[in-house]
Amino acid sequence: MRNQVWIDAYTEPWLRDGAPAVSDDEYFVYGEGQSDVIFRMEYLPSLLEASDTGDSVILLLNPRVTSSNGEWEAWDFGTWYPGAHRYRSFWDMMQTLYRRFLDLRDEKSGR
């Protein structure tokens, strides 16, 4: 399995210290109200890599959380988060990342 070291780094302390489970009320918050430290460690081994690692981030898909139309939850897992930023779908994640890209581009060009 690729990136098993990352999975172990997150899950071993959680397993050792018996961190509390994340409730559905805490977990299923997306967007502005979401806390990047609220994610389920037990999902890490199931995640599908949707990108290569670049700029200390990897994009992941979670088959264990699906929408009513079958879309998988998506994770933006980067070193600048204390955990993962989660989205309801790959589409939602791509739209947000694209908006961030445009904001950075405009900021650099002085727009």
C-alpha positions in Angstrom: 0.0 0.0 0.0 1.3 3.4 -0.9 1.8 6.0 1.9 1.4 3.4 4.6 3.8 5.5 6.7 1.3 8.4 6.6 -1.6 6.2 7.6 0.4 4.8 10.5 1.5 8.2 11.6 -2.1 9.3 12.0 -3.7 6.1 13.2 -1.1 4.7 15.7 -1.5 7.5 18.3 -5.3 7.3 17.8 -5.3 3.6 18.4 -2.8 3.8 21.2 -4.5 6.6 23.1 -8.1 5.6 22.4 -9.2 8.9 20.9 -13.0 9.4 21.1 -15.1 8.5 18.1 -16.3 11.2 15.9 -20.1 11.6 15.9 -22.1 12.0 12.7 -23.2 15.5 13.9 -19.5 16.5 14.1 -18.4 14.6 11.0 -21.0 15.6 8.4 -20.2 19.3 8.5 -18.8 20.7 5.3 -17.7 24.1 4.2 -17.0 27.1 6.5 -18.2 25.3 9.7 -16.0 22.3 9.2 -13.1 21.6 11.5 -10.1 20.0 9.7 -9.3 18.0 12.9 -12.6 16.3 12.7 -12.2 13.2 10.5 -12.4 9.5 11.0 -9.0 7.9 11.3 -10.5 4.5 10.6 -11.3 5.7 7.0 -7.6 6.3 6.1 -6.7 2.7 4.9 -9.8 2.8 2.6 -9.1 6.0 0.8 -8.3 6.1 -2.9 -5.6 8.4 -4.1 -7.1 10.8 -6.7 -3.8 12.6 -7.2 -0.1 12.2 -6.7 1.5 14.0 -3.8 2.4 17.5 -4.8 3.2 20.6 -2.7 2.7 18.6 0.5 -0.9 17.7 -0.4 -2.7 14.7 -1.8 -6.3 14.5 -3.0 -8.3 11.4 -1.8 -11.7 9.8 -2.3 -13.6 8.1 0.4 -15.7 5.1 -0.7 -17.1 4.7 2.9 -19.0 8.0 2.7 -21.3 8.4 -0.3 -24.0 10.8 -1.3 -27.5 9.8 -2.2 -26.4 9.8 -5.9 -23.4 7.5 -5.2 -20.6 10.2 -5.2 -17.8 9.5 -2.8 -16.7 12.0 -0.3 -13.4 13.8 -1.2 -10.5 14.8 1.0 -7.9 17.5 0.6 -5.1 16.1 2.8 -2.2 18.6 3.2 0.5 19.3 5.7 -0.9 22.8 6.3 -4.1 21.2 7.8 -4.1 19.6 11.2 -6.1 16.8 9.5 -8.1 16.8 6.3 -10.5 19.2 4.6 -13.4 17.2 3.4 -16.0 17.8 0.7 -19.3 16.1 -0.2 -17.9 15.1 -3.6 -15.0 15.3 -5.9 -16.9 18.0 -7.9 -17.2 20.1 -4.8 -13.5 19.8 -4.0 -12.5 20.6 -7.5 -14.7 23.7 -7.6 -13.3 25.0 -4.3 -9.7 24.3 -5.4 -10.2 26.0 -8.7 -11.7 29.1 -7.0 -8.6 29.2 -4.7 -6.3 29.0 -7.7 -8.1 31.9 -9.4 -7.9 33.9 -6.1 -4.1 33.3 -5.9 -3.6 34.1 -9.6 -5.6 37.4 -9.2 -3.7 38.2 -6.0 -0.3 37.7 -7.7 -1.3 39.8 -10.8 -2.7 42.6 -8.6 -6.3 42.3 -9.8 
